[in-house]
């Protein structure tokens, strides 16, 4: 996935960054003992569209 600074929904360049709170980690399929990895997202500050989901620890997969 290519990181972008432009909203794919409305074309705005007003993009914020966020992270899931609580226990919303991305879990690798088939690895029962994994703690998962945090997920970061890009959010359009104009239309609210959430896009570009990425993990901070891709090596867990």
PDB file with one MODEL, atoms N, CA, C and O in Angstrom:
MODEL        1
ATOM      1  N   UNK A   1       0.844  -1.177   0.000  1.00  0.00           N
ATOM      2  CA  UNK A   1       0.000   0.000   0.000  1.00  0.00           C
ATOM      3  C   UNK A   1       0.887   1.238   0.000  1.00  0.00           C
ATOM      4  O   UNK A   1       1.892   1.291   0.709  1.00  0.00           O
ATOM      5  N   UNK A   2       0.521   2.203  -0.776  1.00  0.00           N
ATOM      6  CA  UNK A   2       1.275   3.444  -0.872  1.00  0.00           C
ATOM      7  C   UNK A   2       0.666   4.475   0.069  1.00  0.00           C
ATOM      8  O   UNK A   2      -0.539   4.724   0.027  1.00  0.00           O
ATOM      9  N   UNK A   3       1.500   5.075   0.921  1.00  0.00           N
ATOM     10  CA  UNK A   3       1.027   6.124   1.823  1.00  0.00           C
ATOM     11  C   UNK A   3       0.766   7.386   1.010  1.00  0.00           C
ATOM     12  O   UNK A   3       1.570   7.760   0.156  1.00  0.00           O
ATOM     13  N   UNK A   4      -0.353   8.036   1.277  1.00  0.00           N
ATOM     14  CA  UNK A   4      -0.703   9.248   0.539  1.00  0.00           C
ATOM     15  C   UNK A   4      -1.089  10.360   1.500  1.00  0.00           C
ATOM     16  O   UNK A   4      -1.568  10.099   2.603  1.00  0.00           O
ATOM     17  N   UNK A   5      -0.881  11.582   1.083  1.00  0.00           N
ATOM     18  CA  UNK A   5      -1.272  12.738   1.877  1.00  0.00           C
ATOM     19  C   UNK A   5      -2.479  13.433   1.265  1.00  0.00           C
ATOM     20  O   UNK A   5      -2.734  14.606   1.534  1.00  0.00           O
ATOM     21  N   UNK A   6      -3.221  12.699   0.436  1.00  0.00           N
ATOM     22  CA  UNK A   6      -4.409  13.235  -0.221  1.00  0.00           C
ATOM     23  C   UNK A   6      -5.577  12.286   0.030  1.00  0.00           C
ATOM     24  O   UNK A   6      -5.446  11.075  -0.150  1.00  0.00           O
ATOM     25  N   UNK A   7      -6.698  12.826   0.439  1.00  0.00           N
ATOM     26  CA  UNK A   7      -7.876  12.005   0.712  1.00  0.00           C
ATOM     27  C   UNK A   7      -8.407  11.393  -0.581  1.00  0.00           C
ATOM     28  O   UNK A   7      -8.670  12.119  -1.539  1.00  0.00           O
ATOM     29  N   UNK A   8      -8.570  10.061  -0.627  1.00  0.00           N
ATOM     30  CA  UNK A   8      -9.102   9.424  -1.833  1.00  0.00           C
ATOM     31  C   UNK A   8     -10.599   9.675  -2.014  1.00  0.00           C
ATOM     32  O   UNK A   8     -11.145   9.411  -3.085  1.00  0.00           O
ATOM     33  N   UNK A   9     -11.260  10.179  -0.983  1.00  0.00           N
ATOM     34  CA  UNK A   9     -12.699  10.430  -1.049  1.00  0.00           C
ATOM     35  C   UNK A   9     -13.024  11.824  -1.588  1.00  0.00           C
ATOM     36  O   UNK A   9     -13.845  11.967  -2.494  1.00  0.00           O
ATOM     37  N   UNK A  10     -12.370  12.859  -1.022  1.00  0.00           N
ATOM     38  CA  UNK A  10     -12.716  14.232  -1.420  1.00  0.00           C
ATOM     39  C   UNK A  10     -11.551  15.013  -2.030  1.00  0.00           C
ATOM     40  O   UNK A  10     -11.747  16.120  -2.531  1.00  0.00           O
ATOM     41  N   UNK A  11     -10.332  14.445  -1.992  1.00  0.00           N
ATOM     42  CA  UNK A  11      -9.175  15.109  -2.582  1.00  0.00           C
ATOM     43  C   UNK A  11      -8.483  16.114  -1.679  1.00  0.00           C
ATOM     44  O   UNK A  11      -7.513  16.749  -2.093  1.00  0.00           O
ATOM     45  N   UNK A  12      -8.966  16.269  -0.450  1.00  0.00           N
ATOM     46  CA  UNK A  12      -8.373  17.224   0.487  1.00  0.00           C
ATOM     47  C   UNK A  12      -6.948  16.818   0.857  1.00  0.00           C
ATOM     48  O   UNK A  12      -6.618  15.633   0.903  1.00  0.00           O
ATOM     49  N   UNK A  13      -6.123  17.809   1.116  1.00  0.00           N
ATOM     50  CA  UNK A  13      -4.752  17.569   1.585  1.00  0.00           C
ATOM     51  C   UNK A  13      -4.664  17.757   3.102  1.00  0.00           C
ATOM     52  O   UNK A  13      -3.576  17.673   3.673  1.00  0.00           O
ATOM     53  N   UNK A  14      -5.798  18.009   3.755  1.00  0.00           N
ATOM     54  CA  UNK A  14      -5.862  18.237   5.195  1.00  0.00           C
ATOM     55  C   UNK A  14      -6.025  16.887   5.897  1.00  0.00           C
ATOM     56  O   UNK A  14      -7.139  16.485   6.232  1.00  0.00           O
ATOM     57  N   UNK A  15      -4.902  16.191   6.117  1.00  0.00           N
ATOM     58  CA  UNK A  15      -4.900  14.816   6.610  1.00  0.00           C
ATOM     59  C   UNK A  15      -4.309  14.753   8.013  1.00  0.00           C
ATOM     60  O   UNK A  15      -3.267  15.348   8.287  1.00  0.00           O
ATOM     61  N   UNK A  16      -4.987  14.025   8.899  1.00  0.00           N
ATOM     62  CA  UNK A  16      -4.499  13.788  10.253  1.00  0.00           C
ATOM     63  C   UNK A  16      -4.101  12.330  10.409  1.00  0.00           C
ATOM     64  O   UNK A  16      -4.458  11.491   9.582  1.00  0.00           O
ATOM     65  N   UNK A  17      -3.367  12.032  11.461  1.00  0.00           N
ATOM     66  CA  UNK A  17      -2.946  10.661  11.757  1.00  0.00           C
ATOM     67  C   UNK A  17      -3.596  10.230  13.065  1.00  0.00           C
ATOM     68  O   UNK A  17      -3.762  11.041  13.977  1.00  0.00           O
ATOM     69  N   UNK A  18      -3.961   8.965  13.157  1.00  0.00           N
ATOM     70  CA  UNK A  18      -4.576   8.445  14.375  1.00  0.00           C
ATOM     71  C   UNK A  18      -4.137   7.025  14.639  1.00  0.00           C
ATOM     72  O   UNK A  18      -3.484   6.396  13.806  1.00  0.00           O
ATOM     73  N   UNK A  19      -4.499   6.525  15.802  1.00  0.00           N
ATOM     74  CA  UNK A  19      -4.201   5.146  16.173  1.00  0.00           C
ATOM     75  C   UNK A  19      -5.416   4.567  16.887  1.00  0.00           C
ATOM     76  O   UNK A  19      -6.137   5.295  17.569  1.00  0.00           O
ATOM     77  N   UNK A  20      -5.651   3.263  16.737  1.00  0.00           N
ATOM     78  CA  UNK A  20      -6.754   2.621  17.439  1.00  0.00           C
ATOM     79  C   UNK A  20      -6.431   2.600  18.925  1.00  0.00           C
ATOM     80  O   UNK A  20      -5.284   2.368  19.306  1.00  0.00           O
ATOM     81  N   UNK A  21      -7.431   2.842  19.770  1.00  0.00           N
ATOM     82  CA  UNK A  21      -7.240   2.779  21.217  1.00  0.00           C
ATOM     83  C   UNK A  21      -7.879   1.514  21.762  1.00  0.00           C
ATOM     84  O   UNK A  21      -8.634   0.835  21.066  1.00  0.00           O
ATOM     85  N   UNK A  22      -7.575   1.210  22.994  1.00  0.00           N
ATOM     86  CA  UNK A  22      -8.081  -0.018  23.581  1.00  0.00           C
ATOM     87  C   UNK A  22      -7.305  -1.198  23.020  1.00  0.00           C
ATOM     88  O   UNK A  22      -6.158  -1.037  22.604  1.00  0.00           O
ATOM     89  N   UNK A  23      -7.905  -2.371  23.000  1.00  0.00           N
ATOM     90  CA  UNK A  23      -7.206  -3.533  22.461  1.00  0.00           C
ATOM     91  C   UNK A  23      -7.708  -3.808  21.052  1.00  0.00           C
ATOM     92  O   UNK A  23      -8.450  -4.761  20.814  1.00  0.00           O
ATOM     93  N   UNK A  24      -7.298  -2.973  20.144  1.00  0.00           N
ATOM     94  CA  UNK A  24      -7.695  -3.118  18.741  1.00  0.00           C
ATOM     95  C   UNK A  24      -6.472  -3.416  17.891  1.00  0.00           C
ATOM     96  O   UNK A  24      -6.280  -2.810  16.836  1.00  0.00           O
ATOM     97  N   UNK A  25      -5.648  -4.345  18.346  1.00  0.00           N
ATOM     98  CA  UNK A  25      -4.439  -4.707  17.611  1.00  0.00           C
ATOM     99  C   UNK A  25      -4.785  -5.605  16.431  1.00  0.00           C
ATOM    100  O   UNK A  25      -5.762  -6.353  16.469  1.00  0.00           O
ATOM    101  N   UNK A  26      -3.983  -5.522  15.400  1.00  0.00           N
ATOM    102  CA  UNK A  26      -4.115  -6.388  14.236  1.00  0.00           C
ATOM    103  C   UNK A  26      -3.420  -7.704  14.557  1.00  0.00           C
ATOM    104  O   UNK A  26      -2.240  -7.716  14.905  1.00  0.00           O
ATOM    105  N   UNK A  27      -4.149  -8.813  14.441  1.00  0.00           N
ATOM    106  CA  UNK A  27      -3.613 -10.121  14.805  1.00  0.00           C
ATOM    107  C   UNK A  27      -3.215 -10.908  13.562  1.00  0.00           C
ATOM    108  O   UNK A  27      -3.972 -10.953  12.592  1.00  0.00           O
ATOM    109  N   UNK A  28      -2.026 -11.533  13.579  1.00  0.00           N
ATOM    110  CA  UNK A  28      -1.637 -12.371  12.449  1.00  0.00           C
ATOM    111  C   UNK A  28      -2.480 -13.647  12.407  1.00  0.00           C
ATOM    112  O   UNK A  28      -2.722 -14.270  13.441  1.00  0.00           O
ATOM    113  N   UNK A  29      -2.911 -14.021  11.246  1.00  0.00           N
ATOM    114  CA  UNK A  29      -3.722 -15.215  11.056  1.00  0.00           C
ATOM    115  C   UNK A  29      -2.894 -16.457  11.358  1.00  0.00           C
ATOM    116  O   UNK A  29      -1.785 -16.609  10.846  1.00  0.00           O
ATOM    117  N   UNK A  30      -3.431 -17.342  12.186  1.00  0.00           N
ATOM    118  CA  UNK A  30      -2.770 -18.605  12.471  1.00  0.00           C
ATOM    119  C   UNK A  30      -1.710 -18.557  13.562  1.00  0.00           C
ATOM    120  O   UNK A  30      -1.076 -19.577  13.833  1.00  0.00           O
ATOM    121  N   UNK A  31      -1.496 -17.410  14.197  1.00  0.00           N
ATOM    122  CA  UNK A  31      -0.524 -17.291  15.289  1.00  0.00           C
ATOM    123  C   UNK A  31      -1.284 -16.991  16.570  1.00  0.00           C
ATOM    124  O   UNK A  31      -1.536 -15.830  16.893  1.00  0.00           O
ATOM    125  N   UNK A  32      -1.649 -18.039  17.300  1.00  0.00           N
ATOM    126  CA  UNK A  32      -2.502 -17.901  18.475  1.00  0.00           C
ATOM    127  C   UNK A  32      -1.826 -17.191  19.647  1.00  0.00           C
ATOM    128  O   UNK A  32      -2.519 -16.599  20.474  1.00  0.00           O
ATOM    129  N   UNK A  33      -0.512 -17.232  19.742  1.00  0.00           N
ATOM    130  CA  UNK A  33       0.179 -16.643  20.884  1.00  0.00           C
ATOM    131  C   UNK A  33       0.709 -15.240  20.616  1.00  0.00           C
ATOM    132  O   UNK A  33       1.473 -14.708  21.422  1.00  0.00           O
ATOM    133  N   UNK A  34       0.328 -14.648  19.531  1.00  0.00           N
ATOM    134  CA  UNK A  34       0.798 -13.310  19.185  1.00  0.00           C
ATOM    135  C   UNK A  34       0.003 -12.242  19.938  1.00  0.00           C
ATOM    136  O   UNK A  34      -1.195 -12.402  20.175  1.00  0.00           O
ATOM    137  N   UNK A  35       0.674 -11.164  20.307  1.00  0.00           N
ATOM    138  CA  UNK A  35       0.001 -10.016  20.923  1.00  0.00           C
ATOM    139  C   UNK A  35      -0.542  -9.065  19.873  1.00  0.00           C
ATOM    140  O   UNK A  35      -1.218  -8.093  20.210  1.00  0.00           O
ATOM    141  N   UNK A  36      -0.261  -9.327  18.625  1.00  0.00           N
ATOM    142  CA  UNK A  36      -0.720  -8.459  17.558  1.00  0.00           C
ATOM    143  C   UNK A  36       0.173  -7.245  17.396  1.00  0.00           C
ATOM    144  O   UNK A  36       1.264  -7.187  17.963  1.00  0.00           O
ATOM    145  N   UNK A  37      -0.284  -6.292  16.634  1.00  0.00           N
ATOM    146  CA  UNK A  37       0.494  -5.092  16.351  1.00  0.00           C
ATOM    147  C   UNK A  37      -0.436  -3.882  16.318  1.00  0.00           C
ATOM    148  O   UNK A  37      -1.576  -3.986  15.863  1.00  0.00           O
ATOM    149  N   UNK A  38       0.048  -2.732  16.800  1.00  0.00           N
ATOM    150  CA  UNK A  38      -0.768  -1.518  16.760  1.00  0.00           C
ATOM    151  C   UNK A  38      -1.097  -1.110  15.320  1.00  0.00           C
ATOM    152  O   UNK A  38      -0.339  -1.394  14.392  1.00  0.00           O
ATOM    153  N   UNK A  39      -2.231  -0.446  15.154  1.00  0.00           N
ATOM    154  CA  UNK A  39      -2.669   0.003  13.836  1.00  0.00           C
ATOM    155  C   UNK A  39      -2.754   1.530  13.823  1.00  0.00           C
ATOM    156  O   UNK A  39      -3.364   2.138  14.703  1.00  0.00           O
ATOM    157  N   UNK A  40      -2.135   2.136  12.814  1.00  0.00           N
ATOM    158  CA  UNK A  40      -2.223   3.576  12.594  1.00  0.00           C
ATOM    159  C   UNK A  40      -3.046   3.821  11.334  1.00  0.00           C
ATOM    160  O   UNK A  40      -3.034   3.007  10.410  1.00  0.00           O
ATOM    161  N   UNK A  41      -3.754   4.935  11.299  1.00  0.00           N
ATOM    162  CA  UNK A  41      -4.583   5.265  10.143  1.00  0.00           C
ATOM    163  C   UNK A  41      -4.416   6.732   9.764  1.00  0.00           C
ATOM    164  O   UNK A  41      -3.986   7.554  10.574  1.00  0.00           O
ATOM    165  N   UNK A  42      -4.762   7.039   8.531  1.00  0.00           N
ATOM    166  CA  UNK A  42      -4.844   8.425   8.077  1.00  0.00           C
ATOM    167  C   UNK A  42      -6.318   8.807   8.047  1.00  0.00           C
ATOM    168  O   UNK A  42      -7.170   7.999   7.677  1.00  0.00           O
ATOM    169  N   UNK A  43      -6.614  10.051   8.440  1.00  0.00           N
ATOM    170  CA  UNK A  43      -7.989  10.534   8.525  1.00  0.00           C
ATOM    171  C   UNK A  43      -8.091  11.892   7.834  1.00  0.00           C
ATOM    172  O   UNK A  43      -7.288  12.788   8.095  1.00  0.00           O
ATOM    173  N   UNK A  44      -9.066  12.040   6.967  1.00  0.00           N
ATOM    174  CA  UNK A  44      -9.300  13.337   6.329  1.00  0.00           C
ATOM    175  C   UNK A  44      -9.985  14.254   7.338  1.00  0.00           C
ATOM    176  O   UNK A  44     -11.039  13.919   7.878  1.00  0.00           O
ATOM    177  N   UNK A  45      -9.387  15.397   7.584  1.00  0.00           N
ATOM    178  CA  UNK A  45      -9.947  16.350   8.546  1.00  0.00           C
ATOM    179  C   UNK A  45     -11.126  17.136   7.968  1.00  0.00           C
ATOM    180  O   UNK A  45     -11.813  17.848   8.700  1.00  0.00           O
ATOM    181  N   UNK A  46     -11.359  17.015   6.677  1.00  0.00           N
ATOM    182  CA  UNK A  46     -12.471  17.736   6.059  1.00  0.00           C
ATOM    183  C   UNK A  46     -13.730  16.878   5.930  1.00  0.00           C
ATOM    184  O   UNK A  46     -14.817  17.330   6.289  1.00  0.00           O
ATOM    185  N   UNK A  47     -13.603  15.651   5.426  1.00  0.00           N
ATOM    186  CA  UNK A  47     -14.795  14.817   5.225  1.00  0.00           C
ATOM    187  C   UNK A  47     -14.892  13.658   6.220  1.00  0.00           C
ATOM    188  O   UNK A  47     -15.930  12.999   6.288  1.00  0.00           O
ATOM    189  N   UNK A  48     -13.826  13.395   6.995  1.00  0.00           N
ATOM    190  CA  UNK A  48     -13.862  12.332   7.994  1.00  0.00           C
ATOM    191  C   UNK A  48     -13.531  10.949   7.466  1.00  0.00           C
ATOM    192  O   UNK A  48     -13.588   9.977   8.220  1.00  0.00           O
ATOM    193  N   UNK A  49     -13.190  10.835   6.199  1.00  0.00           N
ATOM    194  CA  UNK A  49     -12.863   9.537   5.605  1.00  0.00           C
ATOM    195  C   UNK A  49     -11.610   8.957   6.272  1.00  0.00           C
ATOM    196  O   UNK A  49     -10.590   9.637   6.379  1.00  0.00           O
ATOM    197  N   UNK A  50     -11.692   7.698   6.719  1.00  0.00           N
ATOM    198  CA  UNK A  50     -10.561   7.007   7.336  1.00  0.00           C
ATOM    199  C   UNK A  50      -9.958   6.086   6.284  1.00  0.00           C
ATOM    200  O   UNK A  50     -10.669   5.280   5.683  1.00  0.00           O
ATOM    201  N   UNK A  51      -8.645   6.200   6.054  1.00  0.00           N
ATOM    202  CA  UNK A  51      -7.993   5.415   5.005  1.00  0.00           C
ATOM    203  C   UNK A  51      -6.546   5.125   5.388  1.00  0.00           C
ATOM    204  O   UNK A  51      -6.070   5.580   6.429  1.00  0.00           O
ATOM    205  N   UNK A  52      -5.875   4.394   4.573  1.00  0.00           N
ATOM    206  CA  UNK A  52      -4.459   4.056   4.729  1.00  0.00           C
ATOM    207  C   UNK A  52      -4.169   3.425   6.086  1.00  0.00           C
ATOM    208  O   UNK A  52      -3.408   3.979   6.880  1.00  0.00           O
ATOM    209  N   UNK A  53      -4.767   2.277   6.352  1.00  0.00           N
ATOM    210  CA  UNK A  53      -4.497   1.523   7.572  1.00  0.00           C
ATOM    211  C   UNK A  53      -3.120   0.889   7.451  1.00  0.00           C
ATOM    212  O   UNK A  53      -2.798   0.317   6.410  1.00  0.00           O
ATOM    213  N   UNK A  54      -2.302   0.979   8.491  1.00  0.00           N
ATOM    214  CA  UNK A  54      -0.983   0.346   8.476  1.00  0.00           C
ATOM    215  C   UNK A  54      -0.600  -0.055   9.892  1.00  0.00           C
ATOM    216  O   UNK A  54      -1.020   0.579  10.860  1.00  0.00           O
ATOM    217  N   UNK A  55       0.190  -1.097  10.008  1.00  0.00           N
ATOM    218  CA  UNK A  55       0.667  -1.543  11.306  1.00  0.00           C
ATOM    219  C   UNK A  55       2.060  -0.975  11.567  1.00  0.00           C
ATOM    220  O   UNK A  55       2.834  -0.752  10.637  1.00  0.00           O
ATOM    221  N   UNK A  56       2.362  -0.747  12.820  1.00  0.00           N
ATOM    222  CA  UNK A  56       3.681  -0.230  13.181  1.00  0.00           C
ATOM    223  C   UNK A  56       4.703  -1.353  13.331  1.00  0.00           C
ATOM    224  O   UNK A  56       5.899  -1.096  13.466  1.00  0.00           O
ATOM    225  N   UNK A  57       4.226  -2.609  13.307  1.00  0.00           N
ATOM    226  CA  UNK A  57       5.122  -3.757  13.462  1.00  0.00           C
ATOM    227  C   UNK A  57       4.838  -4.818  12.397  1.00  0.00           C
ATOM    228  O   UNK A  57       4.351  -5.899  12.728  1.00  0.00           O
ATOM    229  N   UNK A  58       5.133  -4.531  11.129  1.00  0.00           N
ATOM    230  CA  UNK A  58       4.832  -5.487  10.061  1.00  0.00           C
ATOM    231  C   UNK A  58       5.623  -6.791  10.180  1.00  0.00           C
ATOM    232  O   UNK A  58       5.226  -7.808   9.611  1.00  0.00           O
ATOM    233  N   UNK A  59       6.720  -6.770  10.903  1.00  0.00           N
ATOM    234  CA  UNK A  59       7.529  -7.988  11.054  1.00  0.00           C
ATOM    235  C   UNK A  59       6.787  -9.091  11.807  1.00  0.00           C
ATOM    236  O   UNK A  59       7.207 -10.246  11.743  1.00  0.00           O
ATOM    237  N   UNK A  60       5.714  -8.785  12.508  1.00  0.00           N
ATOM    238  CA  UNK A  60       4.938  -9.795  13.234  1.00  0.00           C
ATOM    239  C   UNK A  60       4.137 -10.689  12.294  1.00  0.00           C
ATOM    240  O   UNK A  60       3.581 -11.701  12.722  1.00  0.00           O
ATOM    241  N   UNK A  61       4.074 -10.325  11.026  1.00  0.00           N
ATOM    242  CA  UNK A  61       3.281 -11.077  10.066  1.00  0.00           C
ATOM    243  C   UNK A  61       4.176 -11.834   9.135  1.00  0.00           C
ATOM    244  O   UNK A  61       3.691 -12.535   8.247  1.00  0.00           O
TER     245      UNK A  61
ENDMDL
END
